[in-house]
Amino acid sequence: MKQRIIVAVIGIPLLLAILCVAPDWATAALLAALSVVGTHELLAAVCGPEKTRRWTALPAVMGILVVLHFYGAGHGWQLPLGIVDGLLLVGVIALPAAGVLSYGKPHALTLLDVCVMALAGLAIPASFSCLLLLRLLPYGGGLVLVPLVAAFCSDSAALFTGMACGKHKLSPLVSPHKTVEGAVGGLVGGMLGMVIFRIIFYLCTLQPLHIGGCILMGLVGALMGQLGDLSFSAIKRQYGIKDYGRLLPGHGGVLDRFDSVLFAAPVLWLMTCWVIGL
């Protein structure tokens, strides 16, 4: 518990500073770094240590290129963006090629390995990049927090509600400690968190957000966050691991901490654009 508190006290202000205040290139750099670590964690969980050591560089570079694509698109790059996309296409082609060329050799890549590498190198950084897209919007220094508010408020509310009155198991084979009551409390927590966020956002920017839209974003973000939590928990259960990593002492790895955000961010980016009228 002491480690969790220390990491939270140091990590949360640092995360907020980079996401909300630092130049957007710093936000992109942070998200690229999180993508690389998340890619390594997923490969280590599913593909094993030896294949991860041999092949993690390819999806990791793809992840950096994905974040760079969204950053370049947001800043109107033309020729540089074409180069980035060309390199990313080479990486996508290289994935199945690596599976074919390694066939029959020790530590050959299976179809599952190739699919996991594609998921890690494309989907994870694309989800993280939705935070960057939010940051690049008008008032993006505040809007970038929408997925984090919805997901983390839902996580906390679900935890405390489940501890207080949880009786009915939600998905005992995937996550034995999660309850139906906790899940409902998480939905309420996500909506309440977004209502509070709306008030603070207005006080800081004098820009009103539609109250109904914020409540809906809180509900949808909480739902997607819980789905992300259960999905990544299912992978851990399938492969018999407790945490994806040890980067954040007391919290696990990047995927342990941001699993709910990865599912919530793409949907909430679209909904935020709708709520603010873009």
QUIQUIHU-V219925 format. One record per run of one state. SS is the DSSP state (a for helix, b for strand, c for the rest). FROM is the first residue (numbers start at 1). TO is the last residue. If there is no record, write none. Layout:
ss: [SS & SS]
from: [FROM & FROM]
to: [TO & TO]
This chain:
ss: [c & a & c & a & c & a & c & a & c & a & c & a & c & a & c & b & c & b & a & c & a & c & b & c & b & c & a & c]
from: [1 & 2 & 22 & 24 & 47 & 49 & 75 & 79 & 102 & 111 & 136 & 140 & 144 & 146 & 166 & 169 & 172 & 175 & 180 & 206 & 211 & 240 & 248 & 249 & 252 & 253 & 254 & 276]
to: [1 & 21 & 23 & 46 & 48 & 74 & 78 & 101 & 110 & 135 & 139 & 143 & 145 & 165 & 168 & 171 & 174 & 179 & 205 & 210 & 239 & 247 & 248 & 251 & 252 & 253 & 275 & 278]
